[in-house]
Amino acid sequence: MFTIHLNNMHFFAYHGLHDEESVTGNSFVVDVNIKFMPAEKIRSIQQTINYAEAYTIIKKIMNKPVSLLETLAECIAEEIYTMDNRIREINVQINKLNPPIENFSGHVGVTFNKVFE
């Protein structure tokens, strides 16, 4: 089994429950790991998962505001899965770097792991 890693992707987007988040936006860091089982030895891009195509999907979803990071992570995993039926597992981690929490130092985030059978 192989794992394709797309790590430390930075986005500025408008996700969040609070009204001000839809106006001011926030910085996000996204990590996605895609596990797949190739049918044969990999010798061409068609025999693997195209990480540029996966990035395009992630970027598109990050540009559509949603209220919850959990929703966002599920959408990313579901959309990437449609790329290729050899995908067996997807792990999505999303961190909001400046959450609107008074006197809070650090970041908040979610991790979603989906196993496909």
C-alpha positions as CSV (number, residue, x, y, z in Angstrom):
1,M,0.0,0.0,0.0
2,F,1.2,3.5,-0.8
3,T,0.4,6.8,0.9
4,I,0.4,10.1,-0.9
5,H,1.1,13.0,1.4
6,L,-0.1,16.6,0.8
7,N,1.2,18.4,3.9
8,N,1.4,21.9,5.2
9,M,-1.0,23.4,2.6
10,H,-1.8,27.0,3.6
11,F,-5.2,28.6,2.8
12,F,-6.9,31.8,3.7
13,A,-10.6,31.2,3.9
14,Y,-13.9,32.1,5.5
15,H,-14.9,29.0,7.5
16,G,-16.5,29.3,10.9
17,L,-19.7,29.6,13.0
18,H,-19.2,33.2,14.1
19,D,-20.5,36.0,11.8
20,E,-17.2,37.9,12.0
21,E,-15.4,34.9,10.5
22,S,-17.3,35.2,7.3
23,V,-16.0,38.8,7.0
24,T,-12.5,38.7,8.4
25,G,-11.5,35.2,7.4
26,N,-8.8,33.1,8.9
27,S,-5.6,31.2,8.1
28,F,-5.8,27.4,7.8
29,V,-3.2,24.6,7.4
30,V,-4.4,21.4,5.8
31,D,-2.7,18.0,5.7
32,V,-4.1,15.1,3.6
33,N,-2.9,11.5,3.4
34,I,-4.3,9.2,0.8
35,K,-3.6,5.5,1.0
36,F,-4.1,3.3,-2.0
37,M,-3.3,-0.1,-3.4
38,P,-1.9,-0.1,-6.9
39,A,-2.9,-2.9,-9.2
40,E,0.7,-3.3,-10.4
41,K,4.1,-1.8,-10.1
42,I,3.9,2.0,-10.6
43,R,5.7,3.2,-13.7
44,S,3.4,6.1,-14.8
45,I,1.2,8.8,-13.4
46,Q,-1.9,6.8,-14.4
47,Q,-0.9,4.0,-12.0
48,T,-0.8,6.3,-9.0
49,I,-2.8,9.0,-7.3
50,N,-2.2,12.4,-8.9
51,Y,-1.4,14.7,-6.0
52,A,-1.8,17.8,-8.3
53,E,-5.4,16.7,-9.0
54,A,-6.0,16.1,-5.3
55,Y,-4.6,19.6,-4.5
56,T,-7.0,21.1,-7.0
57,I,-9.9,19.4,-5.2
58,I,-8.7,20.5,-1.8
59,K,-8.3,24.1,-3.0
60,K,-11.8,24.2,-4.5
61,I,-13.4,22.9,-1.3
62,M,-11.4,25.3,0.9
63,N,-12.8,28.2,-1.1
64,K,-16.4,27.3,-0.3
65,P,-17.2,28.6,3.3
66,V,-18.8,26.2,5.7
67,S,-19.5,26.6,9.4
68,L,-17.7,23.6,10.8
69,L,-14.2,22.2,10.3
70,E,-15.7,18.7,10.6
71,T,-17.9,19.3,7.6
72,L,-15.0,20.6,5.7
73,A,-12.8,17.6,6.4
74,E,-15.6,15.2,5.4
75,C,-16.2,17.0,2.1
76,I,-12.4,16.9,1.3
77,A,-12.3,13.1,2.0
78,E,-15.4,12.3,0.0
79,E,-14.4,14.4,-3.0
80,I,-10.9,13.0,-3.1
81,Y,-12.3,9.4,-2.9
82,T,-14.2,10.0,-6.2
83,M,-10.8,10.4,-8.0
84,D,-9.9,6.7,-7.9
85,N,-11.5,3.5,-6.7
86,R,-8.1,2.1,-5.5
87,I,-8.1,4.6,-2.6
88,R,-8.5,2.7,0.7
89,E,-8.1,5.4,3.3
90,I,-8.0,9.2,3.6
91,N,-6.9,11.2,6.5
92,V,-7.6,14.9,6.6
93,Q,-6.3,17.3,9.3
94,I,-7.4,21.0,9.3
95,N,-6.0,23.6,11.7
96,K,-7.5,27.1,12.2
97,L,-4.5,29.2,13.1
98,N,-6.3,32.2,14.7
99,P,-9.5,31.0,16.3
100,P,-11.9,33.6,17.7
101,I,-11.4,32.6,21.3
102,E,-10.7,35.4,23.8
103,N,-7.2,35.1,25.4
104,F,-6.4,31.9,23.5
105,S,-2.9,31.2,22.3
106,G,-2.4,28.3,19.8
107,H,-4.6,26.8,17.1
108,V,-7.6,24.6,16.9
109,G,-8.3,21.8,14.5
110,V,-9.9,18.5,13.5
111,T,-8.7,15.2,12.1
112,F,-11.0,13.0,10.1
113,N,-10.0,9.5,9.0
114,K,-12.2,7.5,6.5
115,V,-11.5,3.9,5.6
116,F,-13.1,2.7,2.3
117,E,-13.9,-1.0,1.8
